[in-house]
Amino acid sequence: MMNSETIQQIPTDNPDLYAFRVTGEVTGADMEAMAEYMNAAFDTHEKVSMLLLFENYHGSETGAGLDWDSVKSRFRSLSKVDKYAVVGAPDGAARMIDMMDKVIPVDARTFTAGEADAAWRFVGARPA
């Protein structure tokens, strides 16, 4: 299980789904820990799906996600992630995900905070 101060993994009933709750302000250390965790998952699975639930999210610190592991996991996700659901994403991120869904080989969708059940159905799993 991956847990940092702002990113907590949610146990699910599907071993190929990686679900996370994101709260507060994400730090570079949080992003690096999640990237290392997902790179390990990419090493052991042909394909995975991901679900991110943003709750009381306050953004990320400047430079978070620019370390090598984070960059590497983003590139690997293009071939390793089947479905990618984001619940309650900030407006700018939601627009970017919706736009990128049209050009990347990942089935990516955004959901409002009130549509969490629909997001779980989309990725084919439930919290354990």
Summary of the structure (lengths in Angstrom):
residues: 128
radius of gyration: 13.4
end to end distance: 13.0
largest distance: 34.7
contacts: 389
relative contact order: 0.20
helix: 40%
strand: 33%
